[in-house]
Amino acid sequence: MTYALAGRCGRTGAFGACVATADIAVGARVPFAEANVGVVLTQHRTDPRLGPEGLDLLRAGHTASETVAALIESTPLGRWRQLAVVDDSGATASFSGAEVTTTMAEVHGSDCVAIGNVLSSPSVCEAMVATFEAAPSETLAERLVRALEAGRDAGGEQAPARSSALLVVLDPAMALVDLRSDDDPEPVRDLRGLWDTYAPWMDEFRLRAVDPDAASSVPLPIQGEGQA
């Protein structure tokens, strides 16, 4: 009941993922990313432990294909899992176990891979990859949100979506973007609104961490006062 895309920005080296599902709290269970390392997606009877394990393998120098193979080898329940990985070179790999028998897809593109299960059609993942590839000059986060919208517009999953997430990493030990919509009747639309609000301040929030002397003292134009 999930469709997701993992991608890498060839201009900045950032990694990220977008995902939507009919379950709640998808952002806590499916996408995992680390700066200078890569991205792991783990879904369908999801085992979120495979996300950090996959990042450990990538950090140790394994390729995307080697990482997927090692993850499947590490679990006796691999037949239930659907996985995708992008490594630090932009290479991709994916896997769908024998129990992923409903309408599913694995589509690979330039610096990206989309996977899905219980889809309305395999074209959902095709639309996601095509949309991601179509705008290489945009920020990675924008490309990911557009890809998720394209998946939704291509039919999405068979059940109504309830949650979505957007994750982007650029610097070690912190997320550049980490936005989630939970238990919303239109989580992809809600995520678009969250991203559009956050986008003008993305670089400012990063600057406050890496170069606080250069950060702005202007309050943010969001509800509440002061600075986060």
C-alpha positions in Angstrom: 0.0 0.0 0.0 3.0 2.3 -0.5 4.7 4.2 -3.3 8.1 5.8 -2.8 11.1 7.2 -4.6 14.7 7.5 -3.5 16.9 9.9 -5.3 20.2 11.8 -5.4 21.0 15.3 -6.6 23.8 15.2 -9.1 24.5 19.0 -8.6 24.7 19.0 -4.8 25.2 15.4 -3.8 22.1 15.6 -1.5 20.1 12.4 -1.0 16.4 12.1 -0.3 13.2 10.2 -0.5 9.4 10.8 -0.8 6.7 8.3 0.2 3.0 8.0 0.6 0.9 5.1 2.0 -2.5 4.1 3.3 -1.1 3.5 6.8 -0.2 6.2 9.4 3.3 7.5 10.2 5.0 6.4 7.0 7.9 8.8 7.6 9.0 7.0 10.7 9.2 3.6 9.0 10.1 3.7 5.3 12.7 6.3 4.3 16.2 6.4 5.7 19.0 8.6 4.4 22.5 9.8 5.4 24.6 12.5 3.9 27.5 11.3 1.8 26.2 7.7 2.2 22.9 7.1 0.4 19.2 6.3 0.8 17.3 3.1 1.8 13.6 2.5 1.4 12.1 -0.5 3.3 8.4 -1.2 2.8 5.6 -3.9 2.4 5.3 -5.7 5.8 7.8 -3.0 6.7 10.8 -3.8 8.8 12.3 -0.4 9.7 15.4 -2.0 11.1 16.5 -2.7 7.6 16.9 1.1 7.0 19.8 1.8 9.4 21.3 -1.6 8.6 21.3 -0.6 4.9 23.0 2.7 5.7 25.6 0.9 7.7 26.4 -1.3 4.7 26.6 1.7 2.4 28.8 3.6 4.9 31.2 0.6 4.9 31.6 0.9 1.1 29.1 -1.5 -0.3 27.3 -0.7 -3.5 23.6 -0.4 -3.8 23.3 -3.9 -5.3 25.6 -5.4 -2.6 23.6 -3.6 0.1 20.2 -5.0 -1.1 21.7 -8.5 -1.4 23.1 -8.3 2.1 19.9 -7.0 3.6 17.9 -9.9 2.1 20.6 -12.4 3.2 20.4 -11.0 6.8 16.7 -11.7 7.2 14.8 -15.0 7.0 11.6 -13.0 6.1 12.9 -11.4 3.0 10.0 -12.8 1.0 7.8 -10.1 2.6 10.0 -7.1 2.0 10.3 -4.5 -0.7 13.5 -2.5 -0.7 15.3 0.1 -2.7 18.7 1.7 -2.4 20.7 4.6 -3.9 24.4 4.7 -3.2 26.9 7.6 -3.1 27.6 7.2 -6.8 23.9 7.4 -7.8 23.7 3.7 -8.6 20.4 2.0 -7.6 19.1 -1.4 -6.7 15.8 -2.8 -5.6 14.1 -6.0 -4.5 10.5 -7.3 -4.1 10.0 -10.6 -2.2 7.8 -13.4 -3.3 5.0 -12.4 -1.0 4.8 -8.9 -2.7 2.2 -10.4 -5.0 -0.3 -7.5 -5.4 0.3 -4.9 -8.1 3.9 -3.8 -7.6 6.6 -2.0 -9.5 10.3 -1.3 -9.4 11.5 1.5 -11.8 15.0 2.7 -12.0 16.1 6.1 -13.5 19.1 8.4 -13.4 20.1 8.8 -9.8 16.7 7.5 -8.6 14.6 4.4 -8.1 10.8 4.2 -7.4 9.1 1.2 -5.8 5.5 0.5 -4.9 3.0 -2.2 -3.9 -0.8 -2.5 -3.9 -0.7 0.1 -6.7 -3.5 1.1 -8.9 -1.1 0.4 -11.8 2.7 -0.2 -12.4 2.6 3.2 -14.2 2.6 4.9 -10.8 6.3 4.3 -10.4 7.0 5.1 -14.1 5.4 8.5 -13.6 7.4 9.2 -10.5 10.8 8.5 -12.1 9.9 10.4 -15.3 8.9 13.5 -13.2 12.0 13.3 -11.0 14.3 13.1 -14.1 12.5 16.0 -15.8 13.7 18.8 -13.5 17.4 18.3 -12.6 17.9 22.1 -11.9 15.3 22.2 -9.1 16.1 21.5 -5.5 16.0 17.8 -4.6 13.1 18.4 -2.3 11.0 20.0 -5.0 11.8 17.2 -7.4 10.8 14.6 -4.8 7.5 16.3 -4.1 6.7 16.6 -7.8 7.5 12.9 -8.1 5.1 12.0 -5.3 2.4 14.2 -6.9 3.0 12.4 -10.2 2.6 9.0 -8.5 -0.7 10.2 -6.9 -2.0 11.6 -10.2 -1.1 8.3 -12.0 -3.5 6.5 -9.6 -1.4 6.0 -6.5 -2.3 3.0 -4.4 -5.5 1.0 -4.3 -6.5 2.2 -0.8 -6.8 5.9 0.2 -3.5 7.4 1.3 -3.3 8.6 5.0 0.3 9.7 5.4 3.3 11.0 3.4 6.8 12.1 4.0 9.7 14.0 2.5 13.3 13.5 3.7 16.5 15.2 2.3 20.0 15.1 3.7 23.0 17.2 2.7 25.2 17.6 5.8 26.3 14.8 8.2 24.2 14.3 11.3 21.2 16.4 10.4 18.3 16.6 7.9 18.0 19.4 5.4 14.3 18.7 5.1 12.2 16.3 7.2 8.4 16.9 6.7 5.6 14.5 7.4 1.8 14.5 7.0 0.0 12.0 9.2 -3.7 10.9 9.2 -4.7 13.4 6.6 -7.3 12.7 3.9 -5.0 14.2 1.3 -1.5 13.6 2.6 0.3 14.4 -0.6 -1.5 17.7 -1.0 -0.8 18.4 2.6 2.9 17.6 2.2 3.0 20.0 -0.8 1.7 22.8 1.4 4.2 22.0 4.1 7.1 22.0 1.6 6.0 25.3 0.0 5.9 26.9 3.5 9.3 25.5 4.5 11.1 25.9 1.1 12.0 29.7 1.5 13.6 28.9 4.9 15.4 25.7 4.1 18.8 27.4 3.5 18.3 29.7 6.5 17.7 26.8 8.8 20.9 25.1 7.5 22.9 28.3 7.9 21.9 28.5 11.5 23.6 25.2 12.1 26.7 25.5 9.9 27.4 29.3 10.0 25.2 30.9 12.7 27.1 34.3 12.4 25.8 34.6 8.9 22.2 33.6 9.8 19.3 36.1 9.6 17.8 37.6 12.7 14.5 38.2 10.9 11.5 36.3 12.5 10.0 33.6 10.4 6.6 34.3 8.7 4.9 31.4 10.4 2.5 31.0 13.3 4.1 32.0 16.6 6.9 34.2 17.4 10.7 33.9 17.7 13.1 31.6 15.9 13.2 27.8 15.9 
